[in-house]
Amino acid sequence: MRRLALVIATVVTTSSAAQAFCGFYVSDSGKQLLNNATQVALMREGTRTVLSMQNNYEGPPDRFAMVVPVPVVLQKENVKTLPRELFTKLEQLDAPRLVEYWEQDPCSQTDREGWGMGHGRLTAKAQGAPMASTPTDLGVKIEAQFSVGEYEIVILSAQSSDGLDTWLRQEKYNVPQGAEPYLRPYVAEGSKFFVAKVDPTKVHFENGQAALSPLRFHYDSEDFKLPVKLGLINSGGKQDLIVHILARGKRYEVANYANVTIPTNLDVEDRSKGEFGTFYAGLFDETVKKNPGAVVTEYSWDASTCDPCPGPALYPQDFATLGADVLPPPTQSAPYSRYGAGFTLTRLHTRYDKQSLGADLVFRSAPAIVGGREQYAQNGGIEHGAVAASYNNFQARYAIRHAWEGAIACEHPHRGVWGGPPTGHGTEQPSSATNLAFAKRDGFQLASFVTGDVPELGFSRSAAASPLAAASSPPDGGAATTTSSGCAGCATAEGTSPAAAAVLAPLIVFFLRRRKT
């Protein structure tokens, strides 16, 4: 499977069958060049879009370049480099998470009112040379040219895709055959092309991989979309795309495809501690199978908070670094947020191929939703699914629950009160499902992971099959007490992420290799 992830886009690509990329690499020798970790972040306010992207290049340490379609001509003041650590923090924050709860002593009178959301004891877990003159007959023009960090940047315009394709080849870019039809719609709509050439003498290579400084640029456009079709140029199958979007007080969804939320608040078997990536990848696959062509919402939450927190939330300086420093003031007061009118982080996830992807992704603002919290519904059970609300509090969250195994000596035990581990168990942190492109998918069986029904997928199993059935429902004569409203006070399970590179490539960035002349 090919994997692509967009950060506030965050995006990640990997090698071999797990690679996903919205562009392509080429070399003089014909050897495959890989972008094994690209992350992209998008911020949006009014007509202003700020796009940040981090790319790891794997291949020969020669000159190479990346090309990104943009709607306007960018100048040097629109472009800057960023610290790499911020992208890791961002991707971990909105990833699906696994927690672990223990049923508390049914006879204990301990007041647990302070164990609600936002009061937990959980802490973070670490999981060159100028271009040749442009032949006028090809209709390609260099609109701007400047340097930023290790990048030599030129902004191109083109009157025709044939001309652009020919010009790139004349400039010694080894462009794959068949690329022109993919360039055509972007040229037709007047897109410019952001070409960032990398000087390898300014980059540290280790084991054939270059760690590049993240690039950030901003522009104004009425459209808010992601040109992912360009990445299908050399796609051999499915591509996975994760999009992370930051906006003041609002979440986003796609306007030109169906939208669905991931099933959340599912109780899972203990085996999920070691196979969380496999479980979540399988759950996502089943959701897409049930909703063909849909884009899945996996997270929508105030970016300065989290519960549970698999990693630290974003700080004010993080927002500024990602683009808040160049955003215009909001045109209207941001919608009410439970934690204040801050930035909402939305994570969208989709999978597509050449047949299923008919158009680039277009984004629109969407109503607030809640779900995936340790909150109880009127029927006494944990809330499921997504519910409309006045603030965004939705996440993909899954729990391992350990029923009380000690003696019950009181006359009226209170069952179903969940919290931290018994004395001596230690404290673990929430696990996050990252690097999902590397997750094992063969032979996945949902029934071997979940302990109950998944109505959204039409999956049903007998309540008697759940080992926690007795603990989840109060026994006769016992009143259910559910004072815990969050992950506070609970310990969480240690998940296993497949060992491979980071999160994939986003936006339509396509990488081209610069041949020696």
VEXDREN-2710 file (C-alpha; in Angstrom, 1 decimal):
% VEXDREN-2710
k/r/px/py/pz
1/MET/0.0/0.0/0.0
2/ARG/1.2/3.5/-0.7
3/ARG/0.9/5.9/2.2
4/LEU/0.4/9.7/2.1
5/ALA/-0.2/11.8/5.1
6/LEU/-0.9/15.5/5.3
7/VAL/-0.2/17.6/8.3
8/ILE/-2.4/20.4/9.4
9/ALA/-1.8/19.0/7.4
10/THR/0.6/16.1/8.0
11/VAL/1.8/13.6/5.4
12/VAL/4.1/10.7/5.3
13/THR/5.5/8.5/2.6
14/THR/7.5/5.3/3.0
15/SER/9.5/2.9/1.0
16/SER/8.6/-0.3/-0.9
17/ALA/5.0/-1.3/-1.0
18/ALA/4.0/1.0/1.8
19/GLN/5.1/4.1/0.0
20/ALA/2.6/6.8/-0.6
21/PHE/3.4/10.0/-2.3
22/CYS/1.6/12.7/-4.2
23/GLY/4.6/13.3/-6.5
24/PHE/7.5/11.3/-7.9
25/TYR/11.3/10.9/-7.8
26/VAL/13.6/10.0/-10.7
27/SER/17.3/9.6/-11.1
28/ASP/19.8/9.5/-14.0
29/SER/20.3/5.8/-13.5
30/GLY/16.6/5.0/-13.3
31/LYS/16.9/4.0/-9.7
32/GLN/13.9/4.8/-7.5
33/LEU/14.2/7.8/-5.3
34/LEU/12.0/8.0/-2.2
35/ASN/10.3/10.6/-0.1
36/ASN/10.1/8.5/3.0
37/ALA/8.7/11.1/5.3
38/THR/6.8/14.2/4.3
39/GLN/4.6/16.2/6.6
40/VAL/2.4/19.1/5.5
41/ALA/0.6/21.6/7.7
42/LEU/-2.2/23.8/6.6
43/MET/-3.6/26.8/8.4
44/ARG/-6.6/28.8/7.1
45/GLU/-8.2/32.1/8.0
46/GLY/-10.4/34.0/5.5
47/THR/-8.6/33.6/2.1
48/ARG/-5.1/33.1/3.7
49/THR/-3.6/29.7/3.5
50/VAL/-0.3/28.8/5.2
51/LEU/1.3/25.6/4.0
52/SER/4.2/24.0/5.9
53/MET/5.8/20.8/4.7
54/GLN/8.7/18.6/5.9
55/ASN/10.4/16.2/3.5
56/ASN/12.9/13.4/4.0
57/TYR/14.7/12.5/0.7
58/GLU/16.1/9.1/0.2
59/GLY/18.5/8.5/-2.7
60/PRO/21.8/9.5/-4.2
61/PRO/23.3/12.6/-2.6
62/ASP/23.1/14.7/-5.8
63/ARG/21.1/17.8/-6.7
64/PHE/17.3/17.2/-6.6
65/ALA/14.3/19.4/-6.5
66/MET/10.6/19.4/-5.5
67/VAL/7.8/21.1/-7.4
68/VAL/4.5/22.2/-5.8
69/PRO/1.6/23.9/-7.6
70/VAL/0.6/27.1/-5.9
71/PRO/-2.2/29.6/-6.9
72/VAL/-0.1/32.8/-6.9
73/VAL/3.5/34.0/-7.5
74/LEU/5.4/33.7/-4.2
75/GLN/8.1/36.1/-3.1
76/LYS/10.9/35.6/-0.6
77/GLU/9.0/37.2/2.3
78/ASN/6.3/34.5/1.8
79/VAL/8.7/31.6/2.4
80/LYS/10.7/30.5/5.5
81/THR/12.2/27.3/7.0
82/LEU/10.9/25.7/10.3
83/PRO/12.2/23.4/13.0
84/ARG/11.6/19.7/12.3
85/GLU/10.5/18.7/15.8
86/LEU/7.2/20.6/15.5
87/PHE/5.9/18.1/12.8
88/THR/6.5/15.1/15.1
89/LYS/4.6/16.8/17.9
90/LEU/1.7/17.7/15.6
91/GLU/1.2/14.2/14.1
92/GLN/1.3/12.5/17.5
93/LEU/-1.3/14.9/19.0
94/ASP/-4.1/14.0/16.6
95/ALA/-3.3/10.3/16.0
96/PRO/-5.8/7.6/17.2
97/ARG/-5.1/6.7/20.8
98/LEU/-5.3/3.6/23.0
99/VAL/-6.0/3.9/26.8
100/GLU/-6.3/1.3/29.5
101/TYR/-8.7/1.4/32.5
102/TRP/-9.2/-0.6/35.6
103/GLU/-12.5/-1.0/37.3
104/GLN/-12.3/0.6/40.8
105/ASP/-13.1/-1.2/44.0
106/PRO/-17.0/-1.5/43.9
107/CYS/-17.1/-1.0/47.7
108/SER/-14.8/2.0/47.9
109/GLN/-16.3/5.3/48.9
110/THR/-13.4/7.3/47.4
111/ASP/-14.6/10.6/45.8
112/ARG/-13.5/10.5/42.1
113/GLU/-15.2/13.8/41.1
114/GLY/-11.8/15.2/40.2
115/TRP/-11.1/12.6/37.6
116/GLY/-13.0/14.3/34.9
117/MET/-11.6/15.5/31.5
118/GLY/-8.7/17.9/31.9
119/HIS/-7.8/16.8/35.4
120/GLY/-5.8/13.7/34.6
121/ARG/-2.4/12.7/35.8
122/LEU/-1.3/11.6/32.3
123/THR/1.9/13.0/30.9
124/ALA/3.2/13.1/27.4
125/LYS/4.8/10.1/25.7
126/ALA/7.5/10.4/23.2
127/GLN/6.3/8.2/20.6
128/GLY/22.9/26.0/-6.9
129/ALA/23.2/27.5/-10.3
130/PRO/20.5/29.7/-11.8
131/MET/18.2/28.2/-14.3
132/ALA/18.8/28.7/-18.0
133/SER/16.9/31.4/-19.8
134/THR/13.4/30.4/-20.7
135/PRO/12.6/29.7/-24.4
136/THR/9.8/32.1/-25.2
137/ASP/8.1/29.6/-27.6
138/LEU/7.5/27.2/-24.7
139/GLY/5.5/29.7/-22.7
140/VAL/7.4/29.1/-19.5
141/LYS/8.4/32.1/-17.4
142/ILE/10.5/32.5/-14.2
143/GLU/8.4/34.8/-12.1
144/ALA/10.6/34.9/-9.0
145/GLN/13.9/33.5/-7.9
146/PHE/15.5/33.5/-4.4
147/SER/17.3/31.3/-1.8
148/VAL/16.0/30.2/1.6
149/GLY/18.2/27.9/3.8
150/GLU/19.4/25.0/1.7
151/TYR/16.8/25.7/-1.0
152/GLU/17.2/27.5/-4.3
153/ILE/13.7/28.5/-5.2
154/VAL/12.2/29.6/-8.5
155/ILE/8.5/30.3/-9.2
156/LEU/7.4/29.3/-12.7
157/SER/4.3/30.1/-14.8
158/ALA/3.3/28.2/-17.9
159/GLN/1.0/28.8/-20.8
160/SER/0.6/25.1/-21.6
161/SER/1.3/21.8/-19.9
162/ASP/3.2/20.6/-23.1
163/GLY/5.4/23.6/-22.8
164/LEU/6.1/23.1/-19.1
165/ASP/6.8/19.4/-19.7
166/THR/9.2/20.1/-22.5
167/TRP/10.9/23.0/-20.6
168/LEU/11.5/20.8/-17.6
169/ARG/13.1/18.1/-19.8
170/GLN/15.3/20.7/-21.6
171/GLU/16.4/21.9/-18.2
172/LYS/17.7/18.4/-17.5
173/TYR/14.8/17.3/-15.3
174/ASN/14.2/13.6/-15.9
175/VAL/10.4/13.8/-15.9
176/PRO/8.6/10.4/-16.2
177/GLN/6.7/9.7/-19.3
178/GLY/3.0/10.4/-19.0
179/ALA/3.4/13.4/-16.6
180/GLU/2.0/16.0/-19.0
181/PRO/-1.7/15.0/-18.6
182/TYR/-1.3/15.4/-14.8
183/LEU/0.2/18.9/-15.2
184/ARG/-2.5/19.9/-17.6
185/PRO/-5.3/20.9/-15.2
186/TYR/-3.0/22.9/-13.0
187/VAL/-1.7/24.9/-16.0
188/ALA/-5.2/25.3/-17.3
189/GLU/-6.4/26.9/-14.0
190/GLY/-3.5/29.3/-13.9
191/SER/-1.4/27.6/-11.2
192/LYS/2.2/28.6/-10.7
193/PHE/4.9/26.1/-9.8
194/PHE/7.0/26.4/-6.7
195/VAL/10.3/24.7/-7.5
196/ALA/12.7/24.2/-4.6
197/LYS/16.1/22.9/-5.6
198/VAL/18.2/21.4/-2.8
199/ASP/22.0/21.8/-2.6
200/PRO/23.2/18.5/-1.1
201/THR/26.4/20.2/0.2
202/LYS/24.2/22.0/2.7
203/VAL/22.3/18.9/3.8
204/HIS/23.4/16.1/6.2
205/PHE/23.0/12.6/4.6
206/GLU/23.0/9.5/6.7
207/ASN/22.4/6.1/5.2
208/GLY/21.3/7.7/1.9
209/GLN/18.7/9.9/3.6
210/ALA/18.6/13.6/3.8
211/ALA/16.9/15.5/6.6
212/LEU/15.6/18.6/5.0
213/SER/14.5/21.8/6.8
214/PRO/10.7/22.1/6.7
215/LEU/9.5/24.8/4.3
216/ARG/6.6/27.1/5.0
217/PHE/4.9/29.5/2.6
218/HIS/1.6/31.4/2.5
219/TYR/-0.7/32.9/-0.1
220/ASP/-4.2/34.3/-0.6
221/SER/-6.8/32.4/-2.6
222/GLU/-10.5/32.1/-2.5
223/ASP/-10.1/28.3/-2.9
224/PHE/-9.1/26.1/-0.1
225/LYS/-8.1/22.8/-1.7
226/LEU/-5.4/20.1/-1.9
227/PRO/-4.1/19.1/-5.4
228/VAL/-3.6/15.4/-4.7
229/LYS/-4.2/14.1/-8.3
230/LEU/-0.6/15.1/-9.3
231/GLY/0.7/12.5/-6.9
232/LEU/-0.9/9.7/-9.0
233/ILE/1.6/10.1/-11.8
234/ASN/3.5/7.0/-10.8
235/SER/1.1/5.4/-8.4
236/GLY/0.9/1.7/-8.6
237/GLY/-2.1/1.2/-6.4
238/LYS/-3.8/2.7/-3.3
239/GLN/-2.6/5.8/-1.7
240/ASP/-3.3/6.8/1.9
241/LEU/-3.8/10.5/2.7
242/ILE/-4.0/12.2/6.1
243/VAL/-4.8/15.8/6.2
244/HIS/-4.4/18.0/9.3
245/ILE/-6.0/21.4/9.3
246/LEU/-5.7/24.2/11.9
247/ALA/-8.3/27.0/11.9
248/ARG/-9.6/29.3/14.6
249/GLY/-12.6/27.8/16.3
250/LYS/-13.8/25.6/13.5
251/ARG/-13.2/22.2/12.0
252/TYR/-13.1/21.3/8.3
253/GLU/-14.4/18.5/6.1
254/VAL/-14.3/17.9/2.3
255/ALA/-16.9/19.5/0.1
256/ASN/-16.7/17.3/-3.0
257/TYR/-16.6/13.8/-1.4
258/ALA/-18.7/12.0/1.3
259/ASN/-17.7/12.5/4.9
260/VAL/-17.9/10.0/7.7
261/THR/-16.5/9.8/11.3
262/ILE/-14.4/6.9/12.4
263/PRO/-16.1/4.5/14.9
264/THR/-14.8/5.5/18.3
265/ASN/-15.1/4.6/22.0
266/LEU/-14.8/0.9/21.2
267/ASP/-13.6/-1.4/24.0
268/VAL/-10.9/-3.7/22.7
269/GLU/-9.1/-6.9/23.8
270/ASP/-5.8/-6.9/25.6
271/ARG/-3.9/-8.0/22.5
272/SER/-4.4/-4.5/21.1
273/LYS/-1.6/-3.3/23.4
274/GLY/0.9/-5.0/21.0
275/GLU/-1.1/-4.6/17.8
276/PHE/-2.7/-1.2/18.0
277/GLY/-1.5/-0.2/14.6
278/THR/-2.9/-3.4/13.0
279/PHE/-6.2/-2.9/14.8
280/TYR/-6.7/0.7/13.8
281/ALA/-5.6/0.2/10.2
282/GLY/-8.1/-2.7/10.0
283/LEU/-10.9/-0.6/11.5
284/PHE/-10.2/2.2/9.0
285/ASP/-10.2/-0.2/6.1
286/GLU/-13.6/-1.6/7.2
287/THR/-15.0/2.0/7.6
288/VAL/-13.8/2.8/4.0
289/LYS/-15.3/-0.4/2.7
290/LYS/-18.6/0.4/4.3
291/ASN/-18.4/4.0/2.9
292/PRO/-16.7/3.8/-0.5
293/GLY/-15.0/7.0/-1.5
294/ALA/-15.6/8.7/1.8
295/VAL/-13.1/10.9/3.7
296/VAL/-12.9/9.9/7.3
297/THR/-12.7/12.4/10.2
298/GLU/-10.5/11.0/12.9
299/TYR/-9.9/14.1/15.1
300/SER/-11.4/17.5/15.8
301/TRP/-10.3/19.1/19.1
302/ASP/-8.9/22.4/20.5
303/ALA/-5.2/22.1/19.6
304/SER/-4.0/23.5/22.9
305/THR/-5.6/20.7/24.9
306/CYS/-6.1/16.9/24.7
307/ASP/-7.5/14.1/26.9
308/PRO/-6.0/11.6/26.8
309/CYS/-2.7/13.0/25.6
310/PRO/-0.3/10.7/23.8
311/GLY/2.0/13.7/23.4
312/PRO/2.0/17.4/24.4
313/ALA/-0.6/19.8/23.0
314/LEU/0.4/22.8/20.9
315/TYR/1.7/26.0/22.6
316/PRO/1.2/29.6/21.4
317/GLN/4.6/29.6/19.9
318/ASP/3.8/26.5/17.9
319/PHE/0.8/28.2/16.3
320/ALA/2.9/31.2/15.4
321/THR/5.6/29.0/13.9
322/LEU/3.0/27.1/11.8
323/GLY/1.6/30.4/10.4
324/ALA/-0.6/32.2/12.9
325/ASP/1.9/35.1/12.7
326/VAL/0.8/35.8/9.1
327/LEU/-2.9/35.1/9.4
328/PRO/-5.3/38.0/9.2
329/PRO/-7.5/38.8/12.2
330/PRO/-10.7/36.7/12.2
331/THR/-13.5/38.4/10.3
332/GLN/-15.9/37.4/13.0
333/SER/-15.6/36.1/16.5
334/ALA/-14.7/32.4/16.5
335/PRO/-17.4/30.0/17.6
336/TYR/-17.6/29.1/21.2
337/SER/-15.1/26.5/22.3
338/ARG/-15.1/24.7/25.6
339/TYR/-11.5/25.7/26.1
340/GLY/-11.7/29.1/24.6
341/ALA/-11.8/30.5/21.0
342/GLY/-8.4/28.9/20.0
343/PHE/-7.3/26.8/17.0
344/THR/-9.1/23.6/16.2
345/LEU/-7.0/20.8/14.8
346/THR/-8.9/18.6/12.3
347/ARG/-7.5/15.3/11.0
348/LEU/-9.0/13.9/7.8
349/HIS/-8.0/10.5/6.4
350/THR/-8.8/8.9/3.0
351/ARG/-7.5/6.2/0.7
352/TYR/-7.7/6.4/-3.1
353/ASP/-6.3/5.2/-6.4
354/LYS/-6.5/6.5/-10.0
355/GLN/-10.0/5.2/-10.5
356/SER/-11.6/6.4/-7.3
357/LEU/-10.0/9.9/-7.1
358/GLY/-11.9/12.1/-9.6
359/ALA/-10.9/15.5/-8.3
360/ASP/-8.6/17.3/-5.9
361/LEU/-9.8/17.6/-2.3
362/VAL/-11.8/20.8/-1.7
363/PHE/-12.3/21.8/2.0
364/ARG/-15.2/23.6/3.7
365/SER/-15.9/24.5/7.3
366/ALA/-18.2/22.1/9.2
367/PRO/-20.4/22.1/12.3
368/ALA/-18.8/21.2/15.6
369/ILE/-18.9/17.6/16.9
370/VAL/-18.0/15.6/20.0
371/GLY/-17.3/12.0/20.6
372/GLY/-14.6/9.5/21.7
373/ARG/-14.5/10.7/25.3
374/GLU/-15.1/8.9/28.6
375/GLN/-18.6/10.4/28.8
376/TYR/-21.7/8.4/29.6
377/ALA/-25.0/8.7/27.6
378/GLN/-28.4/8.7/29.2
379/ASN/-28.7/5.0/28.8
380/GLY/-25.8/4.5/31.1
381/GLY/-23.3/3.4/28.5
382/ILE/-20.3/5.1/27.1
383/GLU/-21.2/7.6/24.3
384/HIS/-20.6/6.3/20.8
385/GLY/-20.2/8.0/17.4
386/ALA/-20.2/11.7/16.7
387/VAL/-22.8/14.1/18.1
388/ALA/-23.4/17.7/17.1
389/ALA/-22.3/20.2/19.7
390/SER/-21.3/23.8/20.2
391/TYR/-17.6/23.0/20.4
392/ASN/-15.2/20.4/18.9
393/ASN/-14.3/17.4/21.1
394/PHE/-14.0/14.4/18.8
395/GLN/-11.2/11.8/18.7
396/ALA/-10.5/8.3/17.7
397/ARG/-10.1/6.6/21.1
398/TYR/-10.1/3.0/22.1
399/ALA/-9.9/1.4/25.6
400/ILE/-8.8/-1.8/27.2
401/ARG/-10.9/-2.4/30.4
402/HIS/-9.9/-4.7/33.3
403/ALA/-12.9/-5.8/35.4
404/TRP/-12.5/-5.8/39.2
405/GLU/-11.1/-9.1/40.3
406/GLY/-11.0/-8.6/44.1
407/ALA/-13.5/-9.5/46.8
408/ILE/-16.8/-7.6/46.9
409/ALA/-17.8/-7.5/50.6
410/CYS/-20.3/-4.6/50.6
411/GLU/-24.1/-5.0/50.3
412/HIS/-24.5/-2.4/47.5
413/PRO/-21.4/-2.4/45.2
414/HIS/-21.0/0.3/42.7
415/ARG/-19.9/-1.4/39.4
416/GLY/-18.6/0.2/36.2
417/VAL/-16.4/2.9/37.8
418/TRP/-13.2/3.1/35.8
419/GLY/-9.9/4.7/36.6
420/GLY/-6.2/4.2/37.2
421/PRO/-4.4/0.9/37.9
422/PRO/-4.3/-0.8/41.2
423/THR/-1.3/-0.2/43.4
424/GLY/1.8/-1.9/42.0
425/HIS/0.8/-1.8/38.3
426/GLY/2.8/1.3/37.5
427/THR/1.6/4.0/35.1
428/GLU/1.8/3.8/31.3
429/GLN/0.9/6.5/28.8
430/PRO/-1.6/6.6/26.0
431/SER/-0.4/4.8/22.9
432/SER/-0.9/6.5/19.5
433/ALA/-1.3/4.8/16.1
434/THR/1.3/6.4/13.9
435/ASN/3.1/5.1/10.8
436/LEU/-0.1/3.3/9.8
437/ALA/1.2/2.7/6.3
438/PHE/3.5/0.0/7.9
439/ALA/0.8/-1.7/9.8
440/LYS/0.1/-5.4/9.1
441/ARG/-3.2/-5.7/7.4
442/ASP/-3.3/-9.3/6.1
443/GLY/-5.9/-11.5/7.7
444/PHE/-7.4/-8.8/9.9
445/GLN/-10.5/-9.8/11.8
446/LEU/-12.4/-7.1/13.6
447/ALA/-14.0/-9.7/15.9
448/SER/-10.6/-10.7/17.3
449/PHE/-10.0/-7.1/18.6
450/VAL/-13.3/-5.6/19.7
451/THR/-15.3/-6.8/22.7
452/GLY/-18.7/-5.5/21.6
453/ASP/-20.8/-4.3/18.6
454/VAL/-19.7/-1.7/16.0
455/PRO/-23.1/-0.4/14.8
456/GLU/-21.5/2.0/12.3
457/LEU/-20.1/-1.0/10.4
458/GLY/-23.0/-3.3/10.9
459/PHE/-20.8/-5.5/13.1
460/SER/-22.6/-7.4/15.9
461/ARG/-21.6/-9.9/18.5
462/SER/-23.4/-11.4/21.4
463/ALA/-23.1/-9.4/24.7
464/ALA/-22.2/-12.7/26.4
465/ALA/-19.1/-12.9/24.2
466/SER/-17.7/-9.8/25.9
467/PRO/-15.5/-10.7/28.9
468/LEU/-16.5/-7.3/30.5
469/ALA/-20.2/-7.8/30.1
470/ALA/-20.7/-8.3/33.8
471/ALA/-18.5/-5.4/34.8
472/SER/-20.0/-3.0/32.3
473/SER/-23.5/-3.6/33.6
474/PRO/-24.3/-3.2/37.3
475/PRO/-25.5/-6.5/38.9
476/ASP/-29.0/-6.8/40.3
477/GLY/-29.3/-4.6/43.4
478/GLY/-26.3/-2.5/42.5
479/ALA/-26.4/1.0/41.2
480/ALA/-24.1/2.0/38.4
481/THR/-21.8/4.8/39.3
482/THR/-20.0/6.6/36.5
483/THR/-18.2/9.5/37.9
484/SER/-15.2/9.4/35.6
485/SER/-15.8/11.7/32.6
486/GLY/-12.3/11.5/31.0
487/CYS/-9.1/9.7/30.8
488/ALA/-7.9/11.3/34.0
489/GLY/-6.3/9.1/36.5
490/CYS/-6.1/6.1/34.1
491/ALA/-3.1/4.4/32.9
492/THR/-2.8/3.4/29.2
493/ALA/-1.5/0.6/27.1
494/GLU/1.8/0.5/25.4
495/GLY/1.1/0.1/21.6
496/THR/3.4/-1.0/19.0
497/SER/4.0/1.0/15.9
498/PRO/5.6/-0.7/12.9
499/ALA/9.2/0.4/12.7
500/ALA/9.7/2.5/9.7
501/ALA/9.9/6.1/8.7
502/ALA/7.6/8.8/9.8
503/VAL/4.3/10.1/8.5
504/LEU/3.8/10.6/4.8
505/ALA/3.7/13.2/2.1
506/PRO/0.9/15.7/1.7
507/LEU/-0.1/18.3/-0.6
508/ILE/0.8/18.1/-4.1
509/VAL/4.1/18.2/-4.0
510/PHE/5.9/16.3/-6.6
511/PHE/9.6/15.7/-6.4
512/LEU/11.8/15.8/-9.5
513/ARG/15.5/15.0/-9.6
514/ARG/17.9/17.5/-11.2
515/ARG/20.4/15.8/-13.5
516/LYS/24.0/16.9/-13.7
517/THR/24.6/18.9/-16.9
END
